[in-house]
Amino acid sequence: MKEVLTAEGLTAIAAKGQSFDPNYHEAALTVDGEDDGEPYVAEELRSGYTYKGRVLRPSMVKVARRHTG
């Protein structure tokens, strides 16, 4: 069934390790850390999906900040 949905345009949203994007990721938790670093997805809590480029469900994620120095 997953192959059929993929062939029709369903795509999983890349999350872990990616820069946090509120259009695709829903921040459920944040990790204490650098206040001035770039936010990124530290952990994916629930998978998200797009269908033909439109978000069906954003990924629920834990957000941390990258060390910038």
PyMOL Python script that loads the backbone (N, CA, C, O; Angstrom):
from pymol import cmd

cmd.read_pdbstr("""\
ATOM      1  N   MET A   1       0.821  -1.185   0.000  1.00  0.00           N
ATOM      2  CA  MET A   1       0.000   0.000   0.000  1.00  0.00           C
ATOM      3  C   MET A   1       0.875   1.263   0.000  1.00  0.00           C
ATOM      4  O   MET A   1       0.549   2.256  -0.651  1.00  0.00           O
ATOM      5  N   LYS A   2       1.989   1.207   0.740  1.00  0.00           N
ATOM      6  CA  LYS A   2       2.878   2.362   0.795  1.00  0.00           C
ATOM      7  C   LYS A   2       3.418   2.712  -0.587  1.00  0.00           C
ATOM      8  O   LYS A   2       3.559   3.888  -0.922  1.00  0.00           O
ATOM      9  N   GLU A   3       3.718   1.698  -1.384  1.00  0.00           N
ATOM     10  CA  GLU A   3       4.219   1.926  -2.741  1.00  0.00           C
ATOM     11  C   GLU A   3       3.171   2.626  -3.599  1.00  0.00           C
ATOM     12  O   GLU A   3       3.504   3.506  -4.393  1.00  0.00           O
ATOM     13  N   VAL A   4       1.922   2.245  -3.444  1.00  0.00           N
ATOM     14  CA  VAL A   4       0.834   2.865  -4.211  1.00  0.00           C
ATOM     15  C   VAL A   4       0.694   4.331  -3.815  1.00  0.00           C
ATOM     16  O   VAL A   4       0.566   5.198  -4.680  1.00  0.00           O
ATOM     17  N   LEU A   5       0.719   4.613  -2.514  1.00  0.00           N
ATOM     18  CA  LEU A   5       0.597   5.991  -2.050  1.00  0.00           C
ATOM     19  C   LEU A   5       1.779   6.841  -2.515  1.00  0.00           C
ATOM     20  O   LEU A   5       1.602   7.996  -2.903  1.00  0.00           O
ATOM     21  N   THR A   6       2.968   6.275  -2.476  1.00  0.00           N
ATOM     22  CA  THR A   6       4.155   6.991  -2.953  1.00  0.00           C
ATOM     23  C   THR A   6       4.031   7.279  -4.456  1.00  0.00           C
ATOM     24  O   THR A   6       4.366   8.375  -4.906  1.00  0.00           O
ATOM     25  N   ALA A   7       3.564   6.321  -5.210  1.00  0.00           N
ATOM     26  CA  ALA A   7       3.383   6.507  -6.648  1.00  0.00           C
ATOM     27  C   ALA A   7       2.348   7.587  -6.952  1.00  0.00           C
ATOM     28  O   ALA A   7       2.426   8.250  -7.986  1.00  0.00           O
ATOM     29  N   GLU A   8       1.382   7.763  -6.056  1.00  0.00           N
ATOM     30  CA  GLU A   8       0.338   8.776  -6.243  1.00  0.00           C
ATOM     31  C   GLU A   8       0.752  10.155  -5.754  1.00  0.00           C
ATOM     32  O   GLU A   8       0.021  11.124  -5.961  1.00  0.00           O
ATOM     33  N   GLY A   9       1.929  10.266  -5.097  1.00  0.00           N
ATOM     34  CA  GLY A   9       2.414  11.587  -4.702  1.00  0.00           C
ATOM     35  C   GLY A   9       2.584  11.813  -3.211  1.00  0.00           C
ATOM     36  O   GLY A   9       2.874  12.935  -2.798  1.00  0.00           O
ATOM     37  N   LEU A  10       2.413  10.784  -2.388  1.00  0.00           N
ATOM     38  CA  LEU A  10       2.620  10.913  -0.948  1.00  0.00           C
ATOM     39  C   LEU A  10       4.111  10.826  -0.643  1.00  0.00           C
ATOM     40  O   LEU A  10       4.794   9.919  -1.119  1.00  0.00           O
ATOM     41  N   THR A  11       4.617  11.770   0.152  1.00  0.00           N
ATOM     42  CA  THR A  11       6.039  11.815   0.488  1.00  0.00           C
ATOM     43  C   THR A  11       6.195  12.085   1.974  1.00  0.00           C
ATOM     44  O   THR A  11       5.507  12.943   2.527  1.00  0.00           O
ATOM     45  N   ALA A  12       7.100  11.355   2.627  1.00  0.00           N
ATOM     46  CA  ALA A  12       7.419  11.614   4.025  1.00  0.00           C
ATOM     47  C   ALA A  12       8.253  12.887   4.111  1.00  0.00           C
ATOM     48  O   ALA A  12       9.092  13.142   3.247  1.00  0.00           O
ATOM     49  N   ILE A  13       8.025  13.679   5.142  1.00  0.00           N
ATOM     50  CA  ILE A  13       8.785  14.907   5.353  1.00  0.00           C
ATOM     51  C   ILE A  13      10.086  14.560   6.062  1.00  0.00           C
ATOM     52  O   ILE A  13      10.075  13.885   7.091  1.00  0.00           O
ATOM     53  N   ALA A  14      11.205  15.019   5.515  1.00  0.00           N
ATOM     54  CA  ALA A  14      12.508  14.829   6.163  1.00  0.00           C
ATOM     55  C   ALA A  14      12.524  15.681   7.426  1.00  0.00           C
ATOM     56  O   ALA A  14      12.119  16.843   7.396  1.00  0.00           O
ATOM     57  N   ALA A  15      12.985  15.115   8.527  1.00  0.00           N
ATOM     58  CA  ALA A  15      12.944  15.873   9.772  1.00  0.00           C
ATOM     59  C   ALA A  15      14.270  15.844  10.525  1.00  0.00           C
ATOM     60  O   ALA A  15      14.942  16.872  10.608  1.00  0.00           O
ATOM     61  N   LYS A  16      14.661  14.707  11.070  1.00  0.00           N
ATOM     62  CA  LYS A  16      15.812  14.645  11.965  1.00  0.00           C
ATOM     63  C   LYS A  16      17.071  15.219  11.329  1.00  0.00           C
ATOM     64  O   LYS A  16      17.480  14.815  10.241  1.00  0.00           O
ATOM     65  N   GLY A  17      17.683  16.184  12.044  1.00  0.00           N
ATOM     66  CA  GLY A  17      18.912  16.803  11.586  1.00  0.00           C
ATOM     67  C   GLY A  17      18.690  17.985  10.647  1.00  0.00           C
ATOM     68  O   GLY A  17      19.633  18.718  10.350  1.00  0.00           O
ATOM     69  N   GLN A  18      17.471  18.181  10.181  1.00  0.00           N
ATOM     70  CA  GLN A  18      17.156  19.275   9.259  1.00  0.00           C
ATOM     71  C   GLN A  18      16.964  20.583  10.019  1.00  0.00           C
ATOM     72  O   GLN A  18      16.665  20.573  11.213  1.00  0.00           O
ATOM     73  N   SER A  19      17.136  21.701   9.331  1.00  0.00           N
ATOM     74  CA  SER A  19      16.798  22.994   9.924  1.00  0.00           C
ATOM     75  C   SER A  19      15.309  23.011  10.210  1.00  0.00           C
ATOM     76  O   SER A  19      14.510  22.514   9.416  1.00  0.00           O
ATOM     77  N   PHE A  20      14.933  23.588  11.353  1.00  0.00           N
ATOM     78  CA  PHE A  20      13.518  23.659  11.717  1.00  0.00           C
ATOM     79  C   PHE A  20      12.782  24.571  10.741  1.00  0.00           C
ATOM     80  O   PHE A  20      13.186  25.714  10.525  1.00  0.00           O
ATOM     81  N   ASP A  21      11.708  24.066  10.157  1.00  0.00           N
ATOM     82  CA  ASP A  21      10.871  24.834   9.236  1.00  0.00           C
ATOM     83  C   ASP A  21       9.425  24.707   9.707  1.00  0.00           C
ATOM     84  O   ASP A  21       8.838  23.631   9.593  1.00  0.00           O
ATOM     85  N   PRO A  22       8.836  25.789  10.238  1.00  0.00           N
ATOM     86  CA  PRO A  22       7.474  25.705  10.765  1.00  0.00           C
ATOM     87  C   PRO A  22       6.424  25.347   9.718  1.00  0.00           C
ATOM     88  O   PRO A  22       5.297  25.005  10.074  1.00  0.00           O
ATOM     89  N   ASN A  23       6.771  25.420   8.440  1.00  0.00           N
ATOM     90  CA  ASN A  23       5.842  25.001   7.392  1.00  0.00           C
ATOM     91  C   ASN A  23       5.716  23.486   7.301  1.00  0.00           C
ATOM     92  O   ASN A  23       4.714  22.964   6.812  1.00  0.00           O
ATOM     93  N   TYR A  24       6.757  22.777   7.784  1.00  0.00           N
ATOM     94  CA  TYR A  24       6.788  21.322   7.691  1.00  0.00           C
ATOM     95  C   TYR A  24       6.927  20.627   9.040  1.00  0.00           C
ATOM     96  O   TYR A  24       6.644  19.434   9.149  1.00  0.00           O
ATOM     97  N   HIS A  25       7.357  21.352  10.067  1.00  0.00           N
ATOM     98  CA  HIS A  25       7.620  20.764  11.379  1.00  0.00           C
ATOM     99  C   HIS A  25       6.802  21.464  12.451  1.00  0.00           C
ATOM    100  O   HIS A  25       6.702  22.691  12.464  1.00  0.00           O
ATOM    101  N   GLU A  26       6.220  20.684  13.347  1.00  0.00           N
ATOM    102  CA  GLU A  26       5.490  21.204  14.497  1.00  0.00           C
ATOM    103  C   GLU A  26       6.348  20.954  15.737  1.00  0.00           C
ATOM    104  O   GLU A  26       6.610  19.805  16.092  1.00  0.00           O
ATOM    105  N   ALA A  27       6.785  22.026  16.392  1.00  0.00           N
ATOM    106  CA  ALA A  27       7.656  21.905  17.563  1.00  0.00           C
ATOM    107  C   ALA A  27       6.824  21.511  18.779  1.00  0.00           C
ATOM    108  O   ALA A  27       6.010  22.302  19.256  1.00  0.00           O
ATOM    109  N   ALA A  28       7.022  20.303  19.278  1.00  0.00           N
ATOM    110  CA  ALA A  28       6.313  19.827  20.460  1.00  0.00           C
ATOM    111  C   ALA A  28       7.164  20.033  21.707  1.00  0.00           C
ATOM    112  O   ALA A  28       6.631  20.266  22.792  1.00  0.00           O
ATOM    113  N   LEU A  29       8.492  19.947  21.555  1.00  0.00           N
ATOM    114  CA  LEU A  29       9.429  20.092  22.669  1.00  0.00           C
ATOM    115  C   LEU A  29      10.630  20.902  22.204  1.00  0.00           C
ATOM    116  O   LEU A  29      10.972  20.914  21.021  1.00  0.00           O
ATOM    117  N   THR A  30      11.259  21.572  23.151  1.00  0.00           N
ATOM    118  CA  THR A  30      12.523  22.239  22.857  1.00  0.00           C
ATOM    119  C   THR A  30      13.550  21.775  23.869  1.00  0.00           C
ATOM    120  O   THR A  30      13.212  21.429  25.001  1.00  0.00           O
ATOM    121  N   VAL A  31      14.803  21.771  23.455  1.00  0.00           N
ATOM    122  CA  VAL A  31      15.908  21.356  24.302  1.00  0.00           C
ATOM    123  C   VAL A  31      16.665  22.603  24.725  1.00  0.00           C
ATOM    124  O   VAL A  31      16.966  23.455  23.888  1.00  0.00           O
ATOM    125  N   ASP A  32      16.980  22.725  26.015  1.00  0.00           N
ATOM    126  CA  ASP A  32      17.779  23.854  26.473  1.00  0.00           C
ATOM    127  C   ASP A  32      19.149  23.787  25.820  1.00  0.00           C
ATOM    128  O   ASP A  32      19.711  22.706  25.640  1.00  0.00           O
ATOM    129  N   GLY A  33      19.673  24.934  25.472  1.00  0.00           N
ATOM    130  CA  GLY A  33      20.976  24.965  24.829  1.00  0.00           C
ATOM    131  C   GLY A  33      21.327  26.367  24.409  1.00  0.00           C
ATOM    132  O   GLY A  33      20.907  27.340  25.036  1.00  0.00           O
ATOM    133  N   GLU A  34      22.103  26.470  23.339  1.00  0.00           N
ATOM    134  CA  GLU A  34      22.525  27.763  22.820  1.00  0.00           C
ATOM    135  C   GLU A  34      21.305  28.588  22.416  1.00  0.00           C
ATOM    136  O   GLU A  34      20.464  28.122  21.647  1.00  0.00           O
ATOM    137  N   ASP A  35      21.210  29.812  22.933  1.00  0.00           N
ATOM    138  CA  ASP A  35      20.075  30.669  22.599  1.00  0.00           C
ATOM    139  C   ASP A  35      20.205  31.339  21.251  1.00  0.00           C
ATOM    140  O   ASP A  35      19.202  31.737  20.660  1.00  0.00           O
ATOM    141  N   ASP A  36      21.438  31.474  20.746  1.00  0.00           N
ATOM    142  CA  ASP A  36      21.640  32.210  19.510  1.00  0.00           C
ATOM    143  C   ASP A  36      21.888  31.308  18.298  1.00  0.00           C
ATOM    144  O   ASP A  36      22.096  31.810  17.193  1.00  0.00           O
ATOM    145  N   GLY A  37      21.871  29.996  18.486  1.00  0.00           N
ATOM    146  CA  GLY A  37      22.128  29.089  17.373  1.00  0.00           C
ATOM    147  C   GLY A  37      20.908  28.890  16.496  1.00  0.00           C
ATOM    148  O   GLY A  37      19.789  29.255  16.855  1.00  0.00           O
ATOM    149  N   GLU A  38      21.155  28.300  15.333  1.00  0.00           N
ATOM    150  CA  GLU A  38      20.080  28.009  14.387  1.00  0.00           C
ATOM    151  C   GLU A  38      19.227  26.853  14.907  1.00  0.00           C
ATOM    152  O   GLU A  38      19.782  25.832  15.311  1.00  0.00           O
ATOM    153  N   PRO A  39      17.894  26.977  14.911  1.00  0.00           N
ATOM    154  CA  PRO A  39      17.058  25.861  15.363  1.00  0.00           C
ATOM    155  C   PRO A  39      17.088  24.709  14.357  1.00  0.00           C
ATOM    156  O   PRO A  39      17.036  24.920  13.145  1.00  0.00           O
ATOM    157  N   TYR A  40      17.174  23.493  14.885  1.00  0.00           N
ATOM    158  CA  TYR A  40      17.154  22.305  14.032  1.00  0.00           C
ATOM    159  C   TYR A  40      16.360  21.208  14.725  1.00  0.00           C
ATOM    160  O   TYR A  40      16.101  21.284  15.926  1.00  0.00           O
ATOM    161  N   VAL A  41      15.982  20.204  13.977  1.00  0.00           N
ATOM    162  CA  VAL A  41      15.200  19.088  14.497  1.00  0.00           C
ATOM    163  C   VAL A  41      16.144  18.082  15.138  1.00  0.00           C
ATOM    164  O   VAL A  41      16.940  17.441  14.452  1.00  0.00           O
ATOM    165  N   ALA A  42      16.051  17.947  16.461  1.00  0.00           N
ATOM    166  CA  ALA A  42      16.894  17.014  17.194  1.00  0.00           C
ATOM    167  C   ALA A  42      16.308  15.600  17.171  1.00  0.00           C
ATOM    168  O   ALA A  42      17.041  14.611  17.189  1.00  0.00           O
ATOM    169  N   GLU A  43      14.977  15.522  17.133  1.00  0.00           N
ATOM    170  CA  GLU A  43      14.317  14.210  17.154  1.00  0.00           C
ATOM    171  C   GLU A  43      12.938  14.328  16.530  1.00  0.00           C
ATOM    172  O   GLU A  43      12.238  15.318  16.743  1.00  0.00           O
ATOM    173  N   GLU A  44      12.546  13.324  15.761  1.00  0.00           N
ATOM    174  CA  GLU A  44      11.207  13.276  15.186  1.00  0.00           C
ATOM    175  C   GLU A  44      10.325  12.441  16.100  1.00  0.00           C
ATOM    176  O   GLU A  44      10.636  11.281  16.368  1.00  0.00           O
ATOM    177  N   LEU A  45       9.231  13.014  16.581  1.00  0.00           N
ATOM    178  CA  LEU A  45       8.325  12.322  17.481  1.00  0.00           C
ATOM    179  C   LEU A  45       7.168  11.657  16.736  1.00  0.00           C
ATOM    180  O   LEU A  45       6.649  10.632  17.176  1.00  0.00           O
ATOM    181  N   ARG A  46       6.767  12.242  15.608  1.00  0.00           N
ATOM    182  CA  ARG A  46       5.704  11.688  14.768  1.00  0.00           C
ATOM    183  C   ARG A  46       5.998  12.079  13.326  1.00  0.00           C
ATOM    184  O   ARG A  46       6.308  13.236  13.044  1.00  0.00           O
ATOM    185  N   SER A  47       5.903  11.129  12.428  1.00  0.00           N
ATOM    186  CA  SER A  47       6.184  11.391  11.014  1.00  0.00           C
ATOM    187  C   SER A  47       5.160  12.341  10.414  1.00  0.00           C
ATOM    188  O   SER A  47       3.990  12.351  10.797  1.00  0.00           O
ATOM    189  N   GLY A  48       5.634  13.142   9.460  1.00  0.00           N
ATOM    190  CA  GLY A  48       4.757  14.031   8.724  1.00  0.00           C
ATOM    191  C   GLY A  48       4.790  13.673   7.250  1.00  0.00           C
ATOM    192  O   GLY A  48       5.710  13.000   6.786  1.00  0.00           O
ATOM    193  N   TYR A  49       3.772  14.129   6.510  1.00  0.00           N
ATOM    194  CA  TYR A  49       3.663  13.755   5.103  1.00  0.00           C
ATOM    195  C   TYR A  49       3.169  14.921   4.260  1.00  0.00           C
ATOM    196  O   TYR A  49       2.421  15.782   4.723  1.00  0.00           O
ATOM    197  N   THR A  50       3.616  14.920   2.999  1.00  0.00           N
ATOM    198  CA  THR A  50       3.070  15.836   2.006  1.00  0.00           C
ATOM    199  C   THR A  50       2.412  15.008   0.915  1.00  0.00           C
ATOM    200  O   THR A  50       2.773  13.853   0.691  1.00  0.00           O
ATOM    201  N   TYR A  51       1.451  15.609   0.247  1.00  0.00           N
ATOM    202  CA  TYR A  51       0.786  14.965  -0.881  1.00  0.00           C
ATOM    203  C   TYR A  51       0.806  15.950  -2.033  1.00  0.00           C
ATOM    204  O   TYR A  51       0.161  16.998  -1.985  1.00  0.00           O
ATOM    205  N   LYS A  52       1.554  15.603  -3.069  1.00  0.00           N
ATOM    206  CA  LYS A  52       1.705  16.455  -4.244  1.00  0.00           C
ATOM    207  C   LYS A  52       2.111  17.876  -3.855  1.00  0.00           C
ATOM    208  O   LYS A  52       1.593  18.854  -4.394  1.00  0.00           O
ATOM    209  N   GLY A  53       3.058  17.971  -2.897  1.00  0.00           N
ATOM    210  CA  GLY A  53       3.608  19.262  -2.504  1.00  0.00           C
ATOM    211  C   GLY A  53       2.852  19.989  -1.403  1.00  0.00           C
ATOM    212  O   GLY A  53       3.324  21.022  -0.928  1.00  0.00           O
ATOM    213  N   ARG A  54       1.708  19.493  -0.984  1.00  0.00           N
ATOM    214  CA  ARG A  54       0.927  20.125   0.082  1.00  0.00           C
ATOM    215  C   ARG A  54       1.069  19.321   1.368  1.00  0.00           C
ATOM    216  O   ARG A  54       1.030  18.091   1.342  1.00  0.00           O
ATOM    217  N   VAL A  55       1.232  20.006   2.481  1.00  0.00           N
ATOM    218  CA  VAL A  55       1.404  19.327   3.766  1.00  0.00           C
ATOM    219  C   VAL A  55       0.079  18.717   4.212  1.00  0.00           C
ATOM    220  O   VAL A  55      -0.915  19.424   4.381  1.00  0.00           O
ATOM    221  N   LEU A  56       0.074  17.394   4.401  1.00  0.00           N
ATOM    222  CA  LEU A  56      -1.082  16.711   4.967  1.00  0.00           C
ATOM    223  C   LEU A  56      -1.021  16.758   6.487  1.00  0.00           C
ATOM    224  O   LEU A  56      -2.012  17.038   7.162  1.00  0.00           O
ATOM    225  N   ARG A  57       0.174  16.475   7.007  1.00  0.00           N
ATOM    226  CA  ARG A  57       0.408  16.484   8.448  1.00  0.00           C
ATOM    227  C   ARG A  57       1.863  16.852   8.680  1.00  0.00           C
ATOM    228  O   ARG A  57       2.756  16.179   8.166  1.00  0.00           O
ATOM    229  N   PRO A  58       2.125  17.926   9.458  1.00  0.00           N
ATOM    230  CA  PRO A  58       3.522  18.272   9.728  1.00  0.00           C
ATOM    231  C   PRO A  58       4.159  17.239  10.661  1.00  0.00           C
ATOM    232  O   PRO A  58       3.463  16.569  11.423  1.00  0.00           O
ATOM    233  N   SER A  59       5.463  17.118  10.594  1.00  0.00           N
ATOM    234  CA  SER A  59       6.192  16.246  11.513  1.00  0.00           C
ATOM    235  C   SER A  59       6.186  16.886  12.895  1.00  0.00           C
ATOM    236  O   SER A  59       6.454  18.080  13.025  1.00  0.00           O
ATOM    237  N   MET A  60       5.883  16.105  13.927  1.00  0.00           N
ATOM    238  CA  MET A  60       5.976  16.593  15.298  1.00  0.00           C
ATOM    239  C   MET A  60       7.403  16.327  15.760  1.00  0.00           C
ATOM    240  O   MET A  60       7.878  15.193  15.710  1.00  0.00           O
ATOM    241  N   VAL A  61       8.088  17.388  16.214  1.00  0.00           N
ATOM    242  CA  VAL A  61       9.521  17.276  16.455  1.00  0.00           C
ATOM    243  C   VAL A  61       9.962  17.902  17.775  1.00  0.00           C
ATOM    244  O   VAL A  61       9.245  18.691  18.390  1.00  0.00           O
ATOM    245  N   LYS A  62      11.178  17.514  18.185  1.00  0.00           N
ATOM    246  CA  LYS A  62      11.886  18.142  19.295  1.00  0.00           C
ATOM    247  C   LYS A  62      12.942  19.044  18.667  1.00  0.00           C
ATOM    248  O   LYS A  62      13.721  18.608  17.820  1.00  0.00           O
ATOM    249  N   VAL A  63      12.960  20.314  19.093  1.00  0.00           N
ATOM    250  CA  VAL A  63      13.849  21.308  18.485  1.00  0.00           C
ATOM    251  C   VAL A  63      14.984  21.669  19.426  1.00  0.00           C
ATOM    252  O   VAL A  63      14.772  21.856  20.624  1.00  0.00           O
ATOM    253  N   ALA A  64      16.180  21.766  18.885  1.00  0.00           N
ATOM    254  CA  ALA A  64      17.373  22.221  19.611  1.00  0.00           C
ATOM    255  C   ALA A  64      18.022  23.325  18.777  1.00  0.00           C
ATOM    256  O   ALA A  64      17.548  23.647  17.688  1.00  0.00           O
ATOM    257  N   ARG A  65      19.092  23.893  19.286  1.00  0.00           N
ATOM    258  CA  ARG A  65      19.808  24.937  18.535  1.00  0.00           C
ATOM    259  C   ARG A  65      21.240  24.490  18.301  1.00  0.00           C
ATOM    260  O   ARG A  65      21.888  23.944  19.194  1.00  0.00           O
ATOM    261  N   ARG A  66      21.726  24.729  17.085  1.00  0.00           N
ATOM    262  CA  ARG A  66      23.102  24.373  16.713  1.00  0.00           C
ATOM    263  C   ARG A  66      24.067  25.364  17.336  1.00  0.00           C
ATOM    264  O   ARG A  66      23.779  26.556  17.439  1.00  0.00           O
ATOM    265  N   HIS A  67      25.207  24.854  17.746  1.00  0.00           N
ATOM    266  CA  HIS A  67      26.280  25.710  18.249  1.00  0.00           C
ATOM    267  C   HIS A  67      26.896  26.418  17.048  1.00  0.00           C
ATOM    268  O   HIS A  67      27.280  25.766  16.078  1.00  0.00           O
ATOM    269  N   THR A  68      26.995  27.747  17.103  1.00  0.00           N
ATOM    270  CA  THR A  68      27.456  28.502  15.941  1.00  0.00           C
ATOM    271  C   THR A  68      28.880  29.024  16.100  1.00  0.00           C
ATOM    272  O   THR A  68      29.305  29.863  15.306  1.00  0.00           O
ATOM    273  N   GLY A  69      29.606  28.576  17.059  1.00  0.00           N
ATOM    274  CA  GLY A  69      30.942  29.128  17.218  1.00  0.00           C
ATOM    275  C   GLY A  69      31.923  28.116  17.465  1.00  0.00           C
ATOM    276  O   GLY A  69      33.104  28.426  17.622  1.00  0.00           O
TER     277      GLY A  69
END
""", "prot")
cmd.dss("prot")
cmd.show_as("cartoon", "prot")
cmd.util.cbc("prot")
cmd.orient("prot")
